[in-house]
Amino acid sequence: MNGFERRRELKKTNILEAALTLFVKYGVQKVSVAEIAKEANVSQVTIYNYFQSKDNLVSEVIIYYV
């Protein structure tokens, strides 16, 4: 894995962890993509580039958590 791939995976993990934290604290419906982006220190566009939609992000968070 080169440096680019490593940074990409780290960023994806940071997004998943931020989303998980917020979902547990406030619930999936109450958390916006903007709040997840702020918590993960990335832009909303980055989240959509990685996950395409909030629904896909929720699915990935569940898989990540399990």
mmCIF file of the N, C-alpha and C atoms, coordinates in Angstrom:
data_MODEL
# 
_entry.id   MODEL 
# 
loop_
_atom_site.group_PDB 
_atom_site.id 
_atom_site.type_symbol 
_atom_site.label_atom_id 
_atom_site.label_alt_id 
_atom_site.label_comp_id 
_atom_site.label_asym_id 
_atom_site.label_entity_id 
_atom_site.label_seq_id 
_atom_site.pdbx_PDB_ins_code 
_atom_site.Cartn_x 
_atom_site.Cartn_y 
_atom_site.Cartn_z 
_atom_site.occupancy 
_atom_site.B_iso_or_equiv 
_atom_site.pdbx_formal_charge 
_atom_site.auth_seq_id 
_atom_site.auth_comp_id 
_atom_site.auth_asym_id 
_atom_site.auth_atom_id 
_atom_site.pdbx_PDB_model_num 
ATOM 1   N N  . MET A 1 1  ? 0.850   -1.179 0.000  1.00 0.00 ? 1  MET A N  1 
ATOM 2   C CA . MET A 1 1  ? 0.000   0.000  0.000  1.00 0.00 ? 1  MET A CA 1 
ATOM 3   C C  . MET A 1 1  ? 0.892   1.237  0.000  1.00 0.00 ? 1  MET A C  1 
ATOM 4   N N  . ASN A 1 2  ? 0.698   2.101  -0.970 1.00 0.00 ? 2  ASN A N  1 
ATOM 5   C CA . ASN A 1 2  ? 1.506   3.311  -1.029 1.00 0.00 ? 2  ASN A CA 1 
ATOM 6   C C  . ASN A 1 2  ? 0.923   4.393  -0.114 1.00 0.00 ? 2  ASN A C  1 
ATOM 7   N N  . GLY A 1 3  ? 1.603   5.526  -0.053 1.00 0.00 ? 3  GLY A N  1 
ATOM 8   C CA . GLY A 1 3  ? 1.197   6.598  0.847  1.00 0.00 ? 3  GLY A CA 1 
ATOM 9   C C  . GLY A 1 3  ? -0.194  7.140  0.554  1.00 0.00 ? 3  GLY A C  1 
ATOM 10  N N  . PHE A 1 4  ? -0.537  7.276  -0.722 1.00 0.00 ? 4  PHE A N  1 
ATOM 11  C CA . PHE A 1 4  ? -1.855  7.781  -1.099 1.00 0.00 ? 4  PHE A CA 1 
ATOM 12  C C  . PHE A 1 4  ? -2.955  6.850  -0.600 1.00 0.00 ? 4  PHE A C  1 
ATOM 13  N N  . GLU A 1 5  ? -2.783  5.550  -0.848 1.00 0.00 ? 5  GLU A N  1 
ATOM 14  C CA . GLU A 1 5  ? -3.792  4.579  -0.413 1.00 0.00 ? 5  GLU A CA 1 
ATOM 15  C C  . GLU A 1 5  ? -3.911  4.556  1.108  1.00 0.00 ? 5  GLU A C  1 
ATOM 16  N N  . ARG A 1 6  ? -2.794  4.682  1.789  1.00 0.00 ? 6  ARG A N  1 
ATOM 17  C CA . ARG A 1 6  ? -2.795  4.683  3.253  1.00 0.00 ? 6  ARG A CA 1 
ATOM 18  C C  . ARG A 1 6  ? -3.562  5.897  3.797  1.00 0.00 ? 6  ARG A C  1 
ATOM 19  N N  . ARG A 1 7  ? -3.307  7.075  3.211  1.00 0.00 ? 7  ARG A N  1 
ATOM 20  C CA . ARG A 1 7  ? -4.022  8.293  3.636  1.00 0.00 ? 7  ARG A CA 1 
ATOM 21  C C  . ARG A 1 7  ? -5.511  8.186  3.336  1.00 0.00 ? 7  ARG A C  1 
ATOM 22  N N  . ARG A 1 8  ? -5.832  7.595  2.187  1.00 0.00 ? 8  ARG A N  1 
ATOM 23  C CA . ARG A 1 8  ? -7.237  7.409  1.812  1.00 0.00 ? 8  ARG A CA 1 
ATOM 24  C C  . ARG A 1 8  ? -7.953  6.502  2.810  1.00 0.00 ? 8  ARG A C  1 
ATOM 25  N N  . GLU A 1 9  ? -7.340  5.410  3.177  1.00 0.00 ? 9  GLU A N  1 
ATOM 26  C CA . GLU A 1 9  ? -7.938  4.499  4.152  1.00 0.00 ? 9  GLU A CA 1 
ATOM 27  C C  . GLU A 1 9  ? -8.054  5.148  5.530  1.00 0.00 ? 9  GLU A C  1 
ATOM 28  N N  . LEU A 1 10 ? -7.054  5.926  5.914  1.00 0.00 ? 10 LEU A N  1 
ATOM 29  C CA . LEU A 1 10 ? -7.090  6.628  7.199  1.00 0.00 ? 10 LEU A CA 1 
ATOM 30  C C  . LEU A 1 10 ? -8.234  7.637  7.225  1.00 0.00 ? 10 LEU A C  1 
ATOM 31  N N  . LYS A 1 11 ? -8.411  8.366  6.126  1.00 0.00 ? 11 LYS A N  1 
ATOM 32  C CA . LYS A 1 11 ? -9.490  9.348  6.041  1.00 0.00 ? 11 LYS A CA 1 
ATOM 33  C C  . LYS A 1 11 ? -10.849 8.650  6.108  1.00 0.00 ? 11 LYS A C  1 
ATOM 34  N N  . LYS A 1 12 ? -10.977 7.532  5.408  1.00 0.00 ? 12 LYS A N  1 
ATOM 35  C CA . LYS A 1 12 ? -12.236 6.775  5.427  1.00 0.00 ? 12 LYS A CA 1 
ATOM 36  C C  . LYS A 1 12 ? -12.533 6.275  6.839  1.00 0.00 ? 12 LYS A C  1 
ATOM 37  N N  . THR A 1 13 ? -11.521 5.781  7.526  1.00 0.00 ? 13 THR A N  1 
ATOM 38  C CA . THR A 1 13 ? -11.693 5.315  8.904  1.00 0.00 ? 13 THR A CA 1 
ATOM 39  C C  . THR A 1 13 ? -12.087 6.463  9.824  1.00 0.00 ? 13 THR A C  1 
ATOM 40  N N  . ASN A 1 14 ? -11.475 7.622  9.649  1.00 0.00 ? 14 ASN A N  1 
ATOM 41  C CA . ASN A 1 14 ? -11.832 8.790  10.460 1.00 0.00 ? 14 ASN A CA 1 
ATOM 42  C C  . ASN A 1 14 ? -13.294 9.179  10.254 1.00 0.00 ? 14 ASN A C  1 
ATOM 43  N N  . ILE A 1 15 ? -13.756 9.130  9.025  1.00 0.00 ? 15 ILE A N  1 
ATOM 44  C CA . ILE A 1 15 ? -15.155 9.449  8.731  1.00 0.00 ? 15 ILE A CA 1 
ATOM 45  C C  . ILE A 1 15 ? -16.078 8.430  9.393  1.00 0.00 ? 15 ILE A C  1 
ATOM 46  N N  . LEU A 1 16 ? -15.748 7.149  9.270  1.00 0.00 ? 16 LEU A N  1 
ATOM 47  C CA . LEU A 1 16 ? -16.578 6.106  9.876  1.00 0.00 ? 16 LEU A CA 1 
ATOM 48  C C  . LEU A 1 16 ? -16.646 6.250  11.395 1.00 0.00 ? 16 LEU A C  1 
ATOM 49  N N  . GLU A 1 17 ? -15.511 6.535  12.024 1.00 0.00 ? 17 GLU A N  1 
ATOM 50  C CA . GLU A 1 17 ? -15.488 6.690  13.471 1.00 0.00 ? 17 GLU A CA 1 
ATOM 51  C C  . GLU A 1 17 ? -16.260 7.923  13.924 1.00 0.00 ? 17 GLU A C  1 
ATOM 52  N N  . ALA A 1 18 ? -16.125 9.017  13.188 1.00 0.00 ? 18 ALA A N  1 
ATOM 53  C CA . ALA A 1 18 ? -16.864 10.243 13.521 1.00 0.00 ? 18 ALA A CA 1 
ATOM 54  C C  . ALA A 1 18 ? -18.363 10.000 13.376 1.00 0.00 ? 18 ALA A C  1 
ATOM 55  N N  . ALA A 1 19 ? -18.758 9.345  12.293 1.00 0.00 ? 19 ALA A N  1 
ATOM 56  C CA . ALA A 1 19 ? -20.176 9.058  12.066 1.00 0.00 ? 19 ALA A CA 1 
ATOM 57  C C  . ALA A 1 19 ? -20.715 8.141  13.159 1.00 0.00 ? 19 ALA A C  1 
ATOM 58  N N  . LEU A 1 20 ? -19.970 7.118  13.504 1.00 0.00 ? 20 LEU A N  1 
ATOM 59  C CA . LEU A 1 20 ? -20.403 6.192  14.550 1.00 0.00 ? 20 LEU A CA 1 
ATOM 60  C C  . LEU A 1 20 ? -20.605 6.920  15.870 1.00 0.00 ? 20 LEU A C  1 
ATOM 61  N N  . THR A 1 21 ? -19.657 7.754  16.235 1.00 0.00 ? 21 THR A N  1 
ATOM 62  C CA . THR A 1 21 ? -19.757 8.520  17.478 1.00 0.00 ? 21 THR A CA 1 
ATOM 63  C C  . THR A 1 21 ? -21.018 9.384  17.497 1.00 0.00 ? 21 THR A C  1 
ATOM 64  N N  . LEU A 1 22 ? -21.254 10.100 16.413 1.00 0.00 ? 22 LEU A N  1 
ATOM 65  C CA . LEU A 1 22 ? -22.419 10.979 16.344 1.00 0.00 ? 22 LEU A CA 1 
ATOM 66  C C  . LEU A 1 22 ? -23.731 10.196 16.277 1.00 0.00 ? 22 LEU A C  1 
ATOM 67  N N  . PHE A 1 23 ? -23.746 9.085  15.551 1.00 0.00 ? 23 PHE A N  1 
ATOM 68  C CA . PHE A 1 23 ? -24.963 8.279  15.454 1.00 0.00 ? 23 PHE A CA 1 
ATOM 69  C C  . PHE A 1 23 ? -25.339 7.702  16.816 1.00 0.00 ? 23 PHE A C  1 
ATOM 70  N N  . VAL A 1 24 ? -24.365 7.246  17.560 1.00 0.00 ? 24 VAL A N  1 
ATOM 71  C CA . VAL A 1 24 ? -24.633 6.688  18.888 1.00 0.00 ? 24 VAL A CA 1 
ATOM 72  C C  . VAL A 1 24 ? -25.137 7.785  19.829 1.00 0.00 ? 24 VAL A C  1 
ATOM 73  N N  . LYS A 1 25 ? -24.544 8.951  19.726 1.00 0.00 ? 25 LYS A N  1 
ATOM 74  C CA . LYS A 1 25 ? -24.883 10.047 20.636 1.00 0.00 ? 25 LYS A CA 1 
ATOM 75  C C  . LYS A 1 25 ? -26.239 10.680 20.315 1.00 0.00 ? 25 LYS A C  1 
ATOM 76  N N  . TYR A 1 26 ? -26.542 10.895 19.022 1.00 0.00 ? 26 TYR A N  1 
ATOM 77  C CA . TYR A 1 26 ? -27.739 11.657 18.642 1.00 0.00 ? 26 TYR A CA 1 
ATOM 78  C C  . TYR A 1 26 ? -28.761 10.870 17.825 1.00 0.00 ? 26 TYR A C  1 
ATOM 79  N N  . GLY A 1 27 ? -28.375 9.739  17.274 1.00 0.00 ? 27 GLY A N  1 
ATOM 80  C CA . GLY A 1 27 ? -29.272 8.986  16.401 1.00 0.00 ? 27 GLY A CA 1 
ATOM 81  C C  . GLY A 1 27 ? -29.014 9.328  14.941 1.00 0.00 ? 27 GLY A C  1 
ATOM 82  N N  . VAL A 1 28 ? -29.247 8.370  14.081 1.00 0.00 ? 28 VAL A N  1 
ATOM 83  C CA . VAL A 1 28 ? -28.931 8.515  12.659 1.00 0.00 ? 28 VAL A CA 1 
ATOM 84  C C  . VAL A 1 28 ? -29.731 9.654  12.029 1.00 0.00 ? 28 VAL A C  1 
ATOM 85  N N  . GLN A 1 29 ? -31.016 9.756  12.337 1.00 0.00 ? 29 GLN A N  1 
ATOM 86  C CA . GLN A 1 29 ? -31.870 10.758 11.712 1.00 0.00 ? 29 GLN A CA 1 
ATOM 87  C C  . GLN A 1 29 ? -31.495 12.191 12.069 1.00 0.00 ? 29 GLN A C  1 
ATOM 88  N N  . LYS A 1 30 ? -30.949 12.400 13.260 1.00 0.00 ? 30 LYS A N  1 
ATOM 89  C CA . LYS A 1 30 ? -30.657 13.753 13.737 1.00 0.00 ? 30 LYS A CA 1 
ATOM 90  C C  . LYS A 1 30 ? -29.293 14.273 13.292 1.00 0.00 ? 30 LYS A C  1 
ATOM 91  N N  . VAL A 1 31 ? -28.442 13.405 12.769 1.00 0.00 ? 31 VAL A N  1 
ATOM 92  C CA . VAL A 1 31 ? -27.081 13.797 12.402 1.00 0.00 ? 31 VAL A CA 1 
ATOM 93  C C  . VAL A 1 31 ? -27.022 14.095 10.908 1.00 0.00 ? 31 VAL A C  1 
ATOM 94  N N  . SER A 1 32 ? -26.464 15.249 10.558 1.00 0.00 ? 32 SER A N  1 
ATOM 95  C CA . SER A 1 32 ? -26.326 15.617 9.147  1.00 0.00 ? 32 SER A CA 1 
ATOM 96  C C  . SER A 1 32 ? -24.923 15.267 8.638  1.00 0.00 ? 32 SER A C  1 
ATOM 97  N N  . VAL A 1 33 ? -24.805 15.214 7.337  1.00 0.00 ? 33 VAL A N  1 
ATOM 98  C CA . VAL A 1 33 ? -23.502 14.968 6.718  1.00 0.00 ? 33 VAL A CA 1 
ATOM 99  C C  . VAL A 1 33 ? -22.539 16.099 7.077  1.00 0.00 ? 33 VAL A C  1 
ATOM 100 N N  . ALA A 1 34 ? -23.051 17.312 7.177  1.00 0.00 ? 34 ALA A N  1 
ATOM 101 C CA . ALA A 1 34 ? -22.210 18.462 7.550  1.00 0.00 ? 34 ALA A CA 1 
ATOM 102 C C  . ALA A 1 34 ? -21.611 18.269 8.939  1.00 0.00 ? 34 ALA A C  1 
ATOM 103 N N  . GLU A 1 35 ? -22.404 17.754 9.870  1.00 0.00 ? 35 GLU A N  1 
ATOM 104 C CA . GLU A 1 35 ? -21.901 17.513 11.232 1.00 0.00 ? 35 GLU A CA 1 
ATOM 105 C C  . GLU A 1 35 ? -20.841 16.419 11.240 1.00 0.00 ? 35 GLU A C  1 
ATOM 106 N N  . ILE A 1 36 ? -21.062 15.380 10.440 1.00 0.00 ? 36 ILE A N  1 
ATOM 107 C CA . ILE A 1 36 ? -20.071 14.298 10.348 1.00 0.00 ? 36 ILE A CA 1 
ATOM 108 C C  . ILE A 1 36 ? -18.779 14.847 9.747  1.00 0.00 ? 36 ILE A C  1 
ATOM 109 N N  . ALA A 1 37 ? -18.906 15.649 8.707  1.00 0.00 ? 37 ALA A N  1 
ATOM 110 C CA . ALA A 1 37 ? -17.729 16.238 8.067  1.00 0.00 ? 37 ALA A CA 1 
ATOM 111 C C  . ALA A 1 37 ? -16.945 17.090 9.057  1.00 0.00 ? 37 ALA A C  1 
ATOM 112 N N  . LYS A 1 38 ? -17.634 17.890 9.836  1.00 0.00 ? 38 LYS A N  1 
ATOM 113 C CA . LYS A 1 38 ? -16.970 18.742 10.824 1.00 0.00 ? 38 LYS A CA 1 
ATOM 114 C C  . LYS A 1 38 ? -16.242 17.900 11.866 1.00 0.00 ? 38 LYS A C  1 
ATOM 115 N N  . GLU A 1 39 ? -16.899 16.862 12.344 1.00 0.00 ? 39 GLU A N  1 
ATOM 116 C CA . GLU A 1 39 ? -16.310 15.976 13.362 1.00 0.00 ? 39 GLU A CA 1 
ATOM 117 C C  . GLU A 1 39 ? -15.070 15.252 12.816 1.00 0.00 ? 39 GLU A C  1 
ATOM 118 N N  . ALA A 1 40 ? -15.110 14.865 11.532 1.00 0.00 ? 40 ALA A N  1 
ATOM 119 C CA . ALA A 1 40 ? -14.012 14.108 10.916 1.00 0.00 ? 40 ALA A CA 1 
ATOM 120 C C  . ALA A 1 40 ? -12.947 15.020 10.300 1.00 0.00 ? 40 ALA A C  1 
ATOM 121 N N  . ASN A 1 41 ? -13.166 16.335 10.346 1.00 0.00 ? 41 ASN A N  1 
ATOM 122 C CA . ASN A 1 41 ? -12.241 17.301 9.760  1.00 0.00 ? 41 ASN A CA 1 
ATOM 123 C C  . ASN A 1 41 ? -12.032 17.085 8.262  1.00 0.00 ? 41 ASN A C  1 
ATOM 124 N N  . VAL A 1 42 ? -13.133 16.835 7.561  1.00 0.00 ? 42 VAL A N  1 
ATOM 125 C CA . VAL A 1 42 ? -13.114 16.710 6.105  1.00 0.00 ? 42 VAL A CA 1 
ATOM 126 C C  . VAL A 1 42 ? -14.275 17.533 5.542  1.00 0.00 ? 42 VAL A C  1 
ATOM 127 N N  . SER A 1 43 ? -14.323 17.685 4.234  1.00 0.00 ? 43 SER A N  1 
ATOM 128 C CA . SER A 1 43 ? -15.442 18.395 3.620  1.00 0.00 ? 43 SER A CA 1 
ATOM 129 C C  . SER A 1 43 ? -16.593 17.425 3.365  1.00 0.00 ? 43 SER A C  1 
ATOM 130 N N  . GLN A 1 44 ? -17.778 17.991 3.161  1.00 0.00 ? 44 GLN A N  1 
ATOM 131 C CA . GLN A 1 44 ? -18.929 17.154 2.824  1.00 0.00 ? 44 GLN A CA 1 
ATOM 132 C C  . GLN A 1 44 ? -18.701 16.433 1.500  1.00 0.00 ? 44 GLN A C  1 
ATOM 133 N N  . VAL A 1 45 ? -18.043 17.107 0.582  1.00 0.00 ? 45 VAL A N  1 
ATOM 134 C CA . VAL A 1 45 ? -17.750 16.508 -0.725 1.00 0.00 ? 45 VAL A CA 1 
ATOM 135 C C  . VAL A 1 45 ? -16.906 15.250 -0.558 1.00 0.00 ? 45 VAL A C  1 
ATOM 136 N N  . THR A 1 46 ? -15.960 15.291 0.367  1.00 0.00 ? 46 THR A N  1 
ATOM 137 C CA . THR A 1 46 ? -15.123 14.113 0.624  1.00 0.00 ? 46 THR A CA 1 
ATOM 138 C C  . THR A 1 46 ? -15.977 12.939 1.074  1.00 0.00 ? 46 THR A C  1 
ATOM 139 N N  . ILE A 1 47 ? -16.929 13.203 1.946  1.00 0.00 ? 47 ILE A N  1 
ATOM 140 C CA . ILE A 1 47 ? -17.815 12.120 2.416  1.00 0.00 ? 47 ILE A CA 1 
ATOM 141 C C  . ILE A 1 47 ? -18.600 11.541 1.243  1.00 0.00 ? 47 ILE A C  1 
ATOM 142 N N  . TYR A 1 48 ? -19.141 12.410 0.389  1.00 0.00 ? 48 TYR A N  1 
ATOM 143 C CA . TYR A 1 48 ? -19.885 11.915 -0.769 1.00 0.00 ? 48 TYR A CA 1 
ATOM 144 C C  . TYR A 1 48 ? -18.975 11.199 -1.767 1.00 0.00 ? 48 TYR A C  1 
ATOM 145 N N  . ASN A 1 49 ? -17.714 11.610 -1.876 1.00 0.00 ? 49 ASN A N  1 
ATOM 146 C CA . ASN A 1 49 ? -16.772 10.896 -2.748 1.00 0.00 ? 49 ASN A CA 1 
ATOM 147 C C  . ASN A 1 49 ? -16.507 9.481  -2.250 1.00 0.00 ? 49 ASN A C  1 
ATOM 148 N N  . TYR A 1 50 ? -16.447 9.316  -0.954 1.00 0.00 ? 50 TYR A N  1 
ATOM 149 C CA . TYR A 1 50 ? -16.177 7.998  -0.371 1.00 0.00 ? 50 TYR A CA 1 
ATOM 150 C C  . TYR A 1 50 ? -17.427 7.120  -0.304 1.00 0.00 ? 50 TYR A C  1 
ATOM 151 N N  . PHE A 1 51 ? -18.586 7.708  0.001  1.00 0.00 ? 51 PHE A N  1 
ATOM 152 C CA . PHE A 1 51 ? -19.773 6.911  0.320  1.00 0.00 ? 51 PHE A CA 1 
ATOM 153 C C  . PHE A 1 51 ? -20.992 7.166  -0.574 1.00 0.00 ? 51 PHE A C  1 
ATOM 154 N N  . GLN A 1 52 ? -20.977 8.169  -1.432 1.00 0.00 ? 52 GLN A N  1 
ATOM 155 C CA . GLN A 1 52 ? -22.036 8.512  -2.381 1.00 0.00 ? 52 GLN A CA 1 
ATOM 156 C C  . GLN A 1 52 ? -23.323 9.044  -1.741 1.00 0.00 ? 52 GLN A C  1 
ATOM 157 N N  . SER A 1 53 ? -23.708 8.566  -0.557 1.00 0.00 ? 53 SER A N  1 
ATOM 158 C CA . SER A 1 53 ? -24.919 9.060  0.094  1.00 0.00 ? 53 SER A CA 1 
ATOM 159 C C  . SER A 1 53 ? -24.840 8.779  1.598  1.00 0.00 ? 53 SER A C  1 
ATOM 160 N N  . LYS A 1 54 ? -25.716 9.426  2.331  1.00 0.00 ? 54 LYS A N  1 
ATOM 161 C CA . LYS A 1 54 ? -25.767 9.192  3.784  1.00 0.00 ? 54 LYS A CA 1 
ATOM 162 C C  . LYS A 1 54 ? -26.211 7.757  4.053  1.00 0.00 ? 54 LYS A C  1 
ATOM 163 N N  . ASP A 1 55 ? -27.127 7.235  3.238  1.00 0.00 ? 55 ASP A N  1 
ATOM 164 C CA . ASP A 1 55 ? -27.585 5.854  3.427  1.00 0.00 ? 55 ASP A CA 1 
ATOM 165 C C  . ASP A 1 55 ? -26.433 4.858  3.291  1.00 0.00 ? 55 ASP A C  1 
ATOM 166 N N  . ASN A 1 56 ? -25.585 5.062  2.288  1.00 0.00 ? 56 ASN A N  1 
ATOM 167 C CA . ASN A 1 56 ? -24.419 4.194  2.131  1.00 0.00 ? 56 ASN A CA 1 
ATOM 168 C C  . ASN A 1 56 ? -23.468 4.343  3.308  1.00 0.00 ? 56 ASN A C  1 
ATOM 169 N N  . LEU A 1 57 ? -23.309 5.563  3.794  1.00 0.00 ? 57 LEU A N  1 
ATOM 170 C CA . LEU A 1 57 ? -22.455 5.802  4.952  1.00 0.00 ? 57 LEU A CA 1 
ATOM 171 C C  . LEU A 1 57 ? -22.989 5.052  6.166  1.00 0.00 ? 57 LEU A C  1 
ATOM 172 N N  . VAL A 1 58 ? -24.298 5.113  6.390  1.00 0.00 ? 58 VAL A N  1 
ATOM 173 C CA . VAL A 1 58 ? -24.902 4.405  7.520  1.00 0.00 ? 58 VAL A CA 1 
ATOM 174 C C  . VAL A 1 58 ? -24.631 2.909  7.407  1.00 0.00 ? 58 VAL A C  1 
ATOM 175 N N  . SER A 1 59 ? -24.797 2.349  6.215  1.00 0.00 ? 59 SER A N  1 
ATOM 176 C CA . SER A 1 59 ? -24.524 0.924  5.999  1.00 0.00 ? 59 SER A CA 1 
ATOM 177 C C  . SER A 1 59 ? -23.072 0.579  6.301  1.00 0.00 ? 59 SER A C  1 
ATOM 178 N N  . GLU A 1 60 ? -22.160 1.417  5.818  1.00 0.00 ? 60 GLU A N  1 
ATOM 179 C CA . GLU A 1 60 ? -20.731 1.190  6.059  1.00 0.00 ? 60 GLU A CA 1 
ATOM 180 C C  . GLU A 1 60 ? -20.380 1.303  7.540  1.00 0.00 ? 60 GLU A C  1 
ATOM 181 N N  . VAL A 1 61 ? -21.025 2.228  8.240  1.00 0.00 ? 61 VAL A N  1 
ATOM 182 C CA . VAL A 1 61 ? -20.784 2.377  9.677  1.00 0.00 ? 61 VAL A CA 1 
ATOM 183 C C  . VAL A 1 61 ? -21.210 1.119  10.413 1.00 0.00 ? 61 VAL A C  1 
ATOM 184 N N  . ILE A 1 62 ? -22.350 0.569  10.035 1.00 0.00 ? 62 ILE A N  1 
ATOM 185 C CA . ILE A 1 62 ? -22.830 -0.668 10.671 1.00 0.00 ? 62 ILE A CA 1 
ATOM 186 C C  . ILE A 1 62 ? -21.840 -1.804 10.434 1.00 0.00 ? 62 ILE A C  1 
ATOM 187 N N  . ILE A 1 63 ? -21.394 -1.950 9.206  1.00 0.00 ? 63 ILE A N  1 
ATOM 188 C CA . ILE A 1 63 ? -20.404 -2.999 8.881  1.00 0.00 ? 63 ILE A CA 1 
ATOM 189 C C  . ILE A 1 63 ? -19.119 -2.760 9.653  1.00 0.00 ? 63 ILE A C  1 
ATOM 190 N N  . TYR A 1 64 ? -18.660 -1.518 9.707  1.00 0.00 ? 64 TYR A N  1 
ATOM 191 C CA . TYR A 1 64 ? -17.444 -1.157 10.430 1.00 0.00 ? 64 TYR A CA 1 
ATOM 192 C C  . TYR A 1 64 ? -17.581 -1.491 11.914 1.00 0.00 ? 64 TYR A C  1 
ATOM 193 N N  . TYR A 1 65 ? -18.731 -1.184 12.477 1.00 0.00 ? 65 TYR A N  1 
ATOM 194 C CA . TYR A 1 65 ? -18.953 -1.403 13.911 1.00 0.00 ? 65 TYR A CA 1 
ATOM 195 C C  . TYR A 1 65 ? -18.984 -2.887 14.240 1.00 0.00 ? 65 TYR A C  1 
ATOM 196 N N  . VAL A 1 66 ? -19.621 -3.663 13.390 1.00 0.00 ? 66 VAL A N  1 
ATOM 197 C CA . VAL A 1 66 ? -19.744 -5.109 13.621 1.00 0.00 ? 66 VAL A CA 1 
ATOM 198 C C  . VAL A 1 66 ? -18.417 -5.761 13.333 1.00 0.00 ? 66 VAL A C  1 
# 
